[in-house]
Amino acid sequence: MVIAQTEDHAQTEETEDKSMKRVSVEQIVQATRGQFLSGDREASACSVATDTRKTMQEAIFFALLGENFDAHGYIDKAAAQGATVIVCQHVPEGMELGDAAVVQVEDTLVALQQLAKWYRGELSIEVVGITGSNGKTSTKDFAEAVLSAAFSVNATKGNLNNHIGLPLTVLETEAEDTAAIFEMGMNHAGEIAPLCEIAQPRIGIITNIGSAHIEFMGTLEAIADEKGELAKALPKGGVLFVPSTCDYVEKFRSITAAKLVEVGGEHSSVRAENLNMDAFGSTFDLIIDGKGATNVMLPVVGEHMVTNALLAAAVGSSLGMAVEQIADALSSVKLTSGRLRSFDCNGVRVIDDTYNANPESVRAAIDTLAGLNLKGDGSRFVVLGKMGELGDHASQAYLDLGAHAAKLGLHVVSVDDEAKEIFKGASEYSSKVNHFSSVDQAGEWLQQHTHSGDAVLFKGSRAAAMERVMNQAFVN
């Protein structure tokens, strides 16, 4: 189906055009508890849209409201462009909607979620739900690559993992799909359980528990409680995969009716052995008890990425896939942009981990860079920007990360005055430290001070826009 958003909605990930199972006006009315107002009551639709800049043909147009937008002002445009059903809270005076069926609801966002929940119930499909503080999208990418070798898969695109994005993703599922992978994000309490009610997963992955969103959640325990809502939602007969290193394994085991399987430990049924990493990726032996072992050449750097790949491998194995089939899929995976993508620029190995950041993911990136095997006497530079949603925890987190990177011998570069505590933390242990207030200053300095054989890793929150530093130094 077509996924689209209103003109000024921030969540504007584009997806390929796909067709959902055709839905009638009567089904929409019943699922949303709405009221039919006007138009063609016999109409039906095969896509959902919330943005009139995207394809409207045979679409259900949901007129969403937000802090800075009201899509009710576009419903006539949606109808004129071919939307066959309009779901709205009211029809603005003077608007002509032609033959488009108009369904009135109390709340269009709730109606979108209700339709997605109903639609999910109409599907006979294996659903994997993924949550965690770090690595959700990478794990989703790995799982999509693995399952696509044996199933027709619908998976979350981009950042469509919240109370709007997940319903849209569910409604993107085609009748022919046999598996779906739904990423579930949150930054406040009470957000995961409603997503689980919509997605109805049988298989779950909790990637880890870290301090992302701790500004709003307060404690790691509270974050674990919220992520644990996925564990609670899984049915008896389901399965939950968690890294063996997670501090909350036993907590999740105690609250889920599903079977909990630890992944990646020395004695885990799914694990990696003989791990080797360089600036281009990782190689390891994938071991799945009862199915054998085979080599994987993972084209992504980072030991934590190996763990994410193992979680995906465990899902594939639980659904009957052979170890060789899983290994082949992992070896050819392509991750969403900004997740430890690496490329060569005049002999400098550039590692792009710019998509987002929190203290645990930054530490993992630092450890990844420090552990790379470089040819010759190349230097390692870690270029760090600010992190979001840390509140009062931010200053200490910056100091600790700067110190950690310096102790590992990295050349630490901090960008933006909000991240200057990184510089201060690193300066306590090393003279290989620089701070720049602007993107331009940082990019110019890196151009002048990096050489063939070096490795440079970029990491920061979305608001830090560290890809701009990277692009100025090595792409433009």
Salt bridges, closest charged atoms under 4 A:
GLU26 OE2 - ARG41 NE 2.47
ASP51 OD2 - ARG53 NH2 2.77
ASP51 OD2 - LYS54 NZ 3.66
GLU58 OE2 - ARG22 NH2 3.07
ASP70 OD1 - HIS72 ND1 2.76
GLU126 OE1 - ARG202 NE 2.94
ASP141 OD1 - LYS140 NZ 2.98
GLU172 OE1 - LYS157 NZ 3.67
ASP177 OD2 - LYS18 NZ 3.80
GLU191 OE2 - HIS188 ND1 3.84
GLU221 OE2 - LYS251 NZ 3.20
ASP225 OD1 - LYS251 NZ 2.54
GLU229 OE2 - LYS232 NZ 3.47
GLU250 OE1 - ARG253 NE 3.09
GLU262 OE2 - ARG253 NH2 2.87
GLU273 OE2 - ARG271 NE 3.20
ASP289 OD1 - ARG271 NH1 2.90
ASP352 OD2 - ARG341 NH2 2.99
ASP353 OD2 - LYS459 NZ 3.00
ASP367 OD1 - HIS404 NE2 2.68
GLU389 OE1 - HIS213 ND1 2.23
ASP417 OD1 - HIS435 NE2 3.04
GLU418 OE2 - LYS386 NZ 3.28
GLU421 OE2 - LYS424 NZ 3.37
GLU467 OE2 - ARG462 NH2 3.38
